[in-house]
Amino acid sequence: MTIHEEIRALKEKQGAVILAHNYVAGEIQDIADFCGDSLELSVKAKHVSAPVIVFCGVRFMAETAKILSPGAKVLLPRPDAGCPMADMADAAAVREMRKKHPDAVFCAYVNSTAETKAEIDVCCTSGNVENVLASIPAEKEIVFLPDGNLGANMIRKTRRNMTLWRGCCPVHDAVTPAMIRDARARHPGVEVLVHPECRPEVVEAADRALSTGGMLRYIRESAAKEFIVGTECGILHRLRGENPGKVFHTLTPELVCADMKKLSLEDVLTALKTGQEEIVLPDEIMRKALRPIERMISVSR
C-alpha cells in the first residue's frame, strides 16, 4: 500500500477531513480535501462536520480551526510549524497597548495566536481586510496588528488612519522593488502580482496586490497567459494545476516559508495514526477568540 493509499484509508476510517493552505508543498495539496487561503480555510473549518480535522498549515491556522469547530479533534501534523509574524504580537503586549489606546478598535490579522485573538475586537485576512475596516465606524481609532505592511497598504488604499504594530511576514517583507525591476527585465510585459504583506513601495511597484485567494481568482479569470507571482512559492503548484495553458514565474526563488514547508506526507500519515498533535485550547481563550473571528466572517460575505 502506498502512502497515499494509507492516508486515504485512515482518513475514511476516521471520517477525517484534510485542510491545506495554498503555501504547503504540492504533494500535501494533492491529498487535501480542500485547499485555500486563511479566510477560505476559516470558513471551511466553521462549516465542516467531520470529527477529525487534519490541518496542513501552521499553528495559528489550526488554532483558528479548533476555535470554529470546537467539537472536532484538530490535528497539526507538524507541531513546530509556527508563524514568526504571529509571534510578534503576544497577548500581554496587546493588553499593554490597550492601556494606551483604551477607546480604539483592535483589529488583528488572522496571522495571530489564539491568546492574542482573545484580546482583540475583530480579525481580518488579506482577502477581506477592506470589508472589515469598512465595518468599523469612521470615528473610531483603529490599532492594527501584527502586520505593519498590510496595515500601511490599507492606509494608502482606504485613507483610514490607523496605529500600526511593528510586525511583518519575514518572507514578504524581504521583497524589494529591485526584485520587481529584475523580474520585469527577465519577462518584459508580464504582469506582476504581489501579496499585500509586502512593503508599500513593493506594492506600488507591482501591478496588483492580492491575497492568495485573490490571485487564484484573478488569474483564473484573466485573459493573460503569463504572470510573475510575488508570494510564497507553494501557490505555484495550484496555479499551474488550475491554469494548464498559462505560464508562471516566481518573483524570486527566495520566497519560501520554512514553516509551511516543514510538513511531509509522512507527517500527515503519522498524525492520522497517532492522533498527534491535537490542538487543545483553554475554554476561556476559545470563547473570547471566537467573537473577533465570527465578526470577521460576518462581514466577509
matplotlib code that plots the C-alpha trace (Angstrom):
import matplotlib.pyplot as plt

x = [0.0, 1.4, 1.5, -1.3, -3.5, -2.7, -3.6, -6.8, -7.8, -7.2, -9.0, -12.0, -12.0, -11.8, -14.2, -11.3, -11.1, -7.7, -7.4, -4.3, -3.0, -2.0, 1.6, 2.3, 4.1, 2.3, 2.1, 0.3, -2.2, -2.9, -4.1, -6.2, -9.9, -9.8, -7.0, -7.4, -6.1, -6.7, -10.2, -11.3, -9.9, -11.6, -15.0, -14.4, -13.5, -16.6, -18.9, -17.1, -18.9, -16.0, -14.9, -11.3, -9.6, -6.0, -4.7, -1.8, -0.5, 0.9, -0.2, -2.3, -4.4, -5.0, -5.9, -8.5, -10.0, -10.3, -12.0, -14.5, -15.0, -14.7, -16.3, -13.7, -10.3, -8.0, -4.5, -1.4, 0.9, 4.0, 3.7, 6.8, 5.2, 4.8, 4.5, 7.1, 4.6, 2.1, 4.9, 5.5, 2.3, 1.7, -1.3, 0.5, 1.8, -1.7, -3.1, -0.4, -1.2, -4.9, -3.9, -2.5, -5.5, -8.5, -11.1, -9.6, -10.9, -8.2, -8.1, -5.8, -4.7, -5.7, -2.0, -2.0, -2.2, -5.4, -4.3, -3.9, -7.2, -8.8, -7.6, -8.8, -12.1, -12.1, -9.9, -9.2, -7.3, -5.6, -8.6, -11.3, -9.4, -11.1, -14.5, -13.5, -12.1, -15.2, -17.3, -15.6, -17.3, -15.3, -14.9, -13.2, -9.5, -8.0, -5.0, -3.9, -1.7, 0.6, 1.4, 2.6, 3.0, -0.6, -1.8, 0.3, -1.0, -4.6, -3.9, -2.8, -5.7, -8.6, -7.2, -8.2, -5.9, -4.6, -1.9, 0.3, 2.0, 5.6, 5.3, 5.7, 5.9, 9.7, 9.2, 7.1, 9.0, 12.2, 10.7, 12.2, 11.3, 14.6, 13.3, 10.3, 12.5, 14.7, 11.7, 10.3, 13.6, 13.6, 10.0, 9.1, 5.4, 4.4, 2.0, 3.5, 1.3, 2.4, 0.9, -0.3, 2.0, 4.8, 6.1, 4.2, 6.9, 6.8, 3.0, 3.5, 6.0, 3.8, 0.7, -1.6, -1.5, -3.8, -4.3, -3.5, -7.2, -7.4, -4.5, -6.1, -9.4, -7.8, -5.5, -8.3, -10.5, -7.7, -7.1, -3.4, -1.3, 1.8, 2.3, 5.1, 3.9, 5.3, 4.2, 5.3, 6.2, 3.8, 1.0, 2.6, 1.6, -2.1, -1.8, -0.3, -2.8, -5.8, -4.4, -2.6, -2.5, -0.7, 2.9, 4.0, 7.3, 8.2, 9.3, 12.4, 13.3, 13.8, 10.0, 9.9, 8.2, 10.3, 7.5, 5.0, 7.5, 8.1, 5.1, 5.5, 3.2, 4.8, 3.8, 0.2, 0.2, 1.7, -0.9, -3.8, -2.2, -1.4, -3.8, -0.9, -0.5, -4.0, -4.8, -6.1, -7.0, -8.5, -12.3, -12.0, -9.5, -11.7, -14.8, -13.1, -11.2, -14.4, -16.0, -13.5, -13.3, -17.1, -17.2, -14.7, -16.6, -19.9, -18.6, -16.8, -19.9]
y = [0.0, 3.4, 6.3, 8.0, 4.9, 4.6, 8.2, 7.8, 4.6, 6.1, 9.3, 7.4, 5.2, 8.2, 10.4, 12.9, 16.0, 17.3, 21.1, 22.6, 26.1, 27.3, 27.5, 23.9, 21.6, 20.4, 16.8, 17.9, 20.0, 17.0, 14.8, 17.5, 17.7, 21.4, 24.0, 27.7, 30.9, 31.9, 33.2, 30.3, 27.8, 29.6, 29.5, 25.8, 24.9, 26.6, 24.5, 21.2, 18.4, 15.9, 14.5, 14.9, 17.9, 17.4, 20.9, 21.2, 24.7, 26.5, 26.6, 29.8, 28.3, 25.0, 27.1, 29.0, 25.8, 24.5, 27.7, 27.5, 23.7, 23.1, 19.6, 18.3, 16.9, 19.2, 17.8, 19.8, 17.2, 19.4, 21.0, 23.0, 24.8, 28.3, 31.8, 34.4, 37.2, 35.7, 35.6, 39.3, 40.3, 38.3, 38.8, 40.6, 43.2, 43.7, 44.3, 46.9, 48.6, 48.7, 50.8, 53.4, 53.2, 52.4, 53.5, 52.0, 49.1, 46.5, 44.7, 41.7, 39.9, 36.3, 35.5, 35.8, 33.3, 32.3, 34.1, 37.3, 36.9, 36.7, 40.2, 42.0, 43.1, 41.9, 39.7, 40.1, 38.4, 39.9, 38.9, 40.7, 43.4, 46.2, 44.9, 44.6, 48.1, 49.4, 47.8, 49.9, 53.3, 56.1, 58.0, 55.1, 54.8, 51.6, 49.7, 47.2, 44.3, 42.5, 43.1, 46.7, 46.3, 45.2, 48.0, 50.6, 49.3, 49.7, 53.2, 54.1, 52.4, 53.3, 56.6, 55.2, 56.4, 53.6, 52.9, 50.1, 47.3, 46.7, 43.2, 41.6, 38.4, 37.9, 36.2, 39.0, 41.8, 40.7, 41.6, 44.8, 47.0, 45.9, 42.4, 43.5, 45.5, 42.5, 40.2, 42.7, 42.7, 38.9, 38.8, 42.0, 42.9, 40.3, 41.4, 41.3, 40.2, 40.6, 39.9, 42.9, 41.7, 43.2, 46.7, 49.6, 50.5, 47.0, 47.1, 50.4, 48.9, 45.9, 45.7, 44.3, 43.3, 40.4, 37.7, 34.2, 33.5, 36.8, 35.8, 32.4, 34.1, 36.9, 34.6, 32.1, 34.9, 36.8, 36.6, 37.0, 33.9, 34.7, 36.1, 36.9, 35.8, 37.6, 35.4, 32.2, 29.7, 27.0, 28.7, 27.9, 24.3, 25.1, 27.9, 25.5, 22.8, 25.1, 27.0, 24.5, 26.9, 29.7, 30.3, 31.4, 32.8, 33.3, 36.8, 35.4, 31.8, 33.2, 33.4, 30.2, 29.9, 27.4, 26.6, 25.9, 23.6, 21.5, 19.3, 16.0, 13.2, 11.1, 13.7, 13.6, 9.8, 9.8, 12.3, 10.1, 7.0, 8.6, 11.5, 13.9, 16.7, 17.6, 21.3, 21.9, 25.4, 26.7, 27.2, 30.9, 31.6, 29.8, 31.7, 35.1, 34.4, 33.2, 36.7, 38.5, 35.6, 35.4, 39.2, 38.9, 36.1, 38.0, 41.0, 38.8, 37.6]
z = [0.0, -1.0, 1.5, -0.4, -0.1, 3.7, 4.2, 2.2, 4.1, 7.6, 6.6, 5.5, 8.6, 10.9, 8.9, 8.8, 6.6, 5.4, 5.1, 3.4, 2.9, -0.5, 0.6, 1.7, -0.6, -3.7, -2.6, 0.5, -1.5, -3.7, -0.8, 0.8, 0.7, 0.5, -0.2, 0.4, 2.0, 5.6, 5.1, 2.9, 5.5, 8.3, 6.6, 5.7, 9.3, 10.6, 8.5, 8.5, 10.4, 10.4, 13.8, 12.8, 11.0, 9.9, 9.4, 6.9, 7.6, 10.7, 14.3, 14.3, 11.4, 13.3, 16.4, 14.3, 13.0, 16.6, 17.8, 14.9, 15.2, 19.0, 18.8, 16.3, 17.0, 15.2, 14.4, 13.5, 11.9, 12.5, 16.0, 15.3, 12.3, 13.6, 12.2, 13.0, 12.4, 14.9, 17.5, 17.0, 18.9, 22.1, 24.3, 27.1, 24.7, 23.3, 26.8, 27.4, 24.1, 25.1, 28.1, 25.7, 23.4, 25.6, 23.1, 20.0, 18.0, 17.9, 14.5, 14.3, 11.2, 11.4, 11.5, 15.3, 18.2, 19.9, 23.0, 21.0, 19.3, 22.7, 23.4, 20.3, 18.7, 15.2, 12.9, 9.2, 6.4, 3.4, 1.4, 3.5, 5.3, 3.4, 4.3, 7.9, 8.1, 6.4, 9.1, 11.9, 12.4, 10.8, 14.1, 15.9, 16.3, 15.0, 16.2, 13.5, 14.3, 13.9, 10.2, 9.7, 6.0, 5.4, 7.6, 5.8, 2.5, 3.8, 5.0, 1.5, -0.1, 2.2, 3.7, 7.1, 9.8, 12.0, 14.6, 13.3, 15.1, 14.2, 12.8, 9.4, 7.5, 7.1, 3.6, 2.1, 4.0, 2.2, -1.2, -2.8, -5.7, -7.2, -7.4, -9.4, -11.7, -12.3, -12.9, -15.4, -17.2, -17.4, -18.5, -20.4, -20.5, -17.9, -15.1, -11.6, -8.7, -5.1, -1.7, 0.4, 3.2, 1.1, 1.9, 0.4, -2.0, -3.4, -3.8, -5.6, -8.0, -8.8, -11.0, -8.4, -4.7, -3.9, -1.3, -2.4, -2.9, -4.8, -7.0, -7.8, -8.8, -10.8, -12.8, -13.4, -14.9, -16.7, -20.5, -19.9, -20.4, -18.3, -14.8, -12.3, -8.9, -5.8, -2.9, -1.3, -4.0, -2.8, -4.6, -8.0, -7.7, -7.5, -10.1, -12.6, -11.9, -12.4, -15.4, -17.6, -20.5, -18.6, -17.6, -14.1, -12.9, -9.2, -8.5, -6.8, -5.7, -2.1, -1.5, 0.7, 4.1, 6.0, 8.4, 5.6, 4.0, 7.1, 6.5, 4.7, 3.7, 6.4, 9.0, 7.8, 8.0, 11.5, 12.7, 11.4, 13.0, 16.4, 16.8, 17.4, 17.8, 18.9, 19.3, 22.8, 24.0, 27.2, 27.1, 28.1, 25.3, 22.8, 23.9, 23.7, 20.4, 18.7, 18.8, 16.6, 14.2, 13.9, 13.3, 10.5, 8.8, 9.1, 7.1, 4.5, 2.7]

ax = plt.figure().add_subplot(projection="3d")
ax.plot(x, y, z, "-o")
ax.set_aspect("equal")
plt.show()
